[in-house]
Structures are given as C-alpha cells and as structure tokens.
Amino acid sequence: MMAGEDRRRAISETVDRIRDRAANQEITPEILSDIKDDLIGLAARRDLFSLEDFPPPEADSKRRSCLYRLSEDEDHGFALYLNVASGDVNAPPHDHTTWAVIVGIEGQEENRFYKKVPDGVEQIDSKMVEPGKGVAIMTGEFHTIHINAGKPVMNFHMYGLGLEQLHERKFWNEREREWDVFPAHTDIREARH
C-alpha cells in the first residue's frame, strides 16, 4: 500500500474516533485527554509523516513554521493540522476561542500556560510537547508556544474549529500592554488528498 493511502486511512480513522467521542458533547478535560491519546497514537505512525512529505518553510521564508491541513469537517469542525517549524518560534500568550490539542511527532515544543491578571497574564504551568506527549487546552485557556529548533519540529494541532474561522482570538501584546486580535496564520497548506 502506498504511504499516502495509508496516511489518509489512518487520519480518517483517528478523526472519526475523535468525532464519535466528542461531537454534540460538552467538551471536558477528560474528553480532551482521550483526544490527546488518539492523536499520540496517530503520531506514533512516524512512517506516515516525513519531512519529505511535509517540508518546513524554505530557508529564505519570513515564517519559521507552516501548517498542513490534514482534515477538517464541512462545517469547519474537528480541524487537524500538521505543524512543521524550522527555526525559533515564540508565540505570545493567546487563546483559541475553541478547544485545542497539540501532540509531538518529532522534536520539542514548550507550551506555557497563563491566567489573566489585571495587568496582563501570569504563567501558571509549562509542559513539553514531544514524541509520546501532548497538551490539551480548554476553550478560554491561554498558552504560548516556544521552539528552539536546531532541527525541524513536527507536531499535530487539532482544534474544535478551523483556524480561518477563529476571528476572535486574542493575544497579550506585552509591548503595548494590551489585549489585541491574534492574526490568522498565513501559511496553511492544503494536504487533504
């Protein structure tokens, strides 16, 4: 069987399991933990997700990471992306306005978690996303992503709603000392074939 066909089948089976578990349900930390386990299982299929099939941004690109859309329902729900970073990434504290699960395939991505305080945010936790590990983020929670990539980092990001639909995401602008709208990701590559 060709790797592409095997990959499509594995993605479809994983997303179907996640959808069956979470659709029309109140999303709880327990459900997100189960989704994380499903995605860790998919990430363990390392033979299906290579840098040759999912290359990072080119060396002369202004972006240090890109997203490949692997799956998304017609109503934009259950959106699964493969993120590849080839350099340092430091995202500001932000929310997603929907739930999110991130699991590692290759390399390390530090996620720091925050709570709102009167003058901005305060860090309350930190977890490493790496092979066999991930994080689950409830709607309304804030986090940052930090990658110090000497080599490419690859992981899955799954959201309750596709990124292009998340128009109200906020981030803490430390320089301006205010909350601002988090801009949409500009390098999403279609990979649902």
N, C-alpha and C positions, 0 to 999 in steps of 0.2 A: 504494500500500500504506500502511496506517495505521502510524504510528510505533510503536505498541505491538506490532503483529505483527512488524515489522522488528526491534525491540529483542529480543523473545522469541527470534526466529530467530538473531540474532547472538550472544546469550548462550548459547543451546543449542549452537550450532556451536563456540563457543570452549571451553565446558566439556567438550564431547565430545572435542575435540582434546587438552585437558589430561588428561582421564581416560584416554584411549587411551595417552598418553605415560607417565603416572605410576602408573596402577593396578597393583597387585601388583609394584611395583618398589621397590627401596631408593631412598629419596629422597636425591639427591645435590645439591650446589650447581649442577651442570650442568643437572639436570632443573628445578630451581627457576629457573634463568636462562631456560630455554625457556618455562616457565610465565609468567614475568615478561614475556617478549616477546609471548606470546599476549595477555596482559591489556593491554599497551600498545597492541596493535593494536585491541582492543575499545574502549579508552579514546579512541582517535583518532576513533571514531564519535561525536563530540560531539553531533551532531544527535539521538542516541538517549537522551541523558542530560542533561535540563534541570532547572534548579531548580524549574520549574513542576511537573514530574512527580515530583521528589524534593526537596521543600522541607526546609530546615533546621528545627530546633526553633523553636517560637514564641518571640518576644522575652521573654515572661514565664516561660519554662521554666527550671528549675534546671539542666538539662543544656545543654551547649554544642554537643553533637553527637548524631546519631542514625544508626542503621544500617538500611538496607533490605536484606532478604534477597532476592537475585535468583535464586539457585539453591542447591540442597542435595540430595544423593542421599538415597534412602530410609534408608540406613544412617548418615546424617548426614555422610558424607564429601564432599569437594570443595565446601565451602560458600563461596559467593561473595556478598559484601555490597557495597553502595554506601554509603560513609560521607560524611555531609554535616555540616560544622561551621560554626557561625555566630558563633563567638566564640573567645576564647583557650582552648586546651586544653593541659594539661601533665600527661601520664600519668607515673606513677612507673616506675622500672626494673621490668620484668616479663618473664615468659616466657609461652609459649602452650601448652606441652606437646605441640605439634604444629608442623608447618611452616606458614609464612605468607608471602604475597607481597602487597605493597602497591604500587599504581601510581597516578600522578596523572591526574586528568581536568581539574581546574581549581584554581588557587591553589597554595600551597606548604605542605608539612608536613615539618618536620625530624624525622628519625629519628636518635637517638643510640644507639650500641651499647656494651655493657658486658661486662666479665668479673667473675666473683665473686672477691672478695678476703676475707681473714679478717674484716675489719671492715665488710663491705658489698659495694659494687661500685666499679669503676673504669672510666671511659669510655675506650674504645679506638678509636672511629670515629664519624663523623657523615655522613649523606647526606641530601640534599633530595629529597623525593618531589614531583614537579610534572609537568605535561604532558610526555609522552615519556620519563619517568624513573620508576624504582621501586626497591624493595629486596626482597631475598629473605632470609628468616630461617629458619635450620635449627632443628629441634627442639632445645631446650636452650640456645638463644641468648637473650640479654636485650636489650631495647631500651626506649626511651622515645619518646613522640610529643609534638611541640611545634608548636602552631599559634598564630600571632598574626594573627588574622583580622580585617582591616578589612572584608573582604567574604567571602562564603561560600567554603569549600574543599570540594572533592568529589574522592573517590578510591575505587578498588576495594581491598577487603581480601579475600583468599582464604585459607582455612585448610584443612588436611588433615582437620579435623573441625569440625563446627559449634560455635559459641561456647557454646551451652547445654550441650554435652557436656564442656566443659573445666573440670572441677571441681577440678583440682589446680594451676591456675595460681598462681604465686607473684609477689609484688612486694616490693621493698625499701622498708620503711617507715622513712624517714630519721629521722622524729621519735622513733620508738620504738627505732630502731637494731636492727631485726629483720626477718626474712622473715615475711610474712603471706600468707593466701589472697587472691588478687585477686578482688574481687566480680564477679559476672556483669554484663554490660552489660544495663541495664534498658530500653533503648529500641530494640528491634529491631522494625521494621515489615515486615510481610509484603508482598512485591512480586513474587511468583512467579505472576503471572496472565498 
